[in-house]
Amino acid sequence: MALTFFLFTGCSTFAEGVKEGLEQVKSNDIESVQTIKSDISNISMSFPESWKEATLNDVATIQMSLEAKEQYMIVIEEDSEDFEEEFTVDDYAVIIMENMKTTVEGADVSMINESIIGNNISARQFELSGSVNKIKAKFLITCIEHEDVFYQFTAWSTQSKYDEAEPVFENILKSINF
């Protein structure tokens, strides 16, 4: 009888310890964020605190990376005044896709899909995979138009780490604010 009592109270204490340990792991998994703003427009995005500003593209207005996990994202902003009047975000996405195909060797491209990002922002999104400088990579490209500006969000990782990176990219895109 004493052994049974010990087993049940020991299990209860063990279960409490496991529960407490899981709570600590959960709280450690929630990384704080930093808000990054464009120098030329009113767009801002929240990146995990572990991401750092980087130099990834000559024309990007936001450039962030977490090199340890091979996660990268840039934002390119283009004034819609530079395009013909009837030019749409669909046209913009096609041009970006065609340009990417010329720079990524063996490019395999998904269909351009309509999606919603940020605070109910209509977007066009596609994935592209292939090689850049003999390194296999996968890209998530998102295009939007907001207040006479076309935005291109390009996020990428190595092919082997993309599945882990994609939810991070999606969360960053959800944080877009104007």
Buried (B, 14 or more C-beta within 10 A) or exposed (E): EEEEEEEEEEEEEEEEEEEEEEEEEEEEEEEEBBEBEBEEBEBBBBBBEEBEEBEBBEEBBBBBBBEEBBBBBBBBBBEBEEBEEEBEBEBBBBBBBEEBBEEBEEBEBEEBEEBEBBEEBEBBBBBBBBEEEEEBBBBBBBBBBBEEBBBBBBBBBBBEBBEEBBEBBBEBBBBBEE
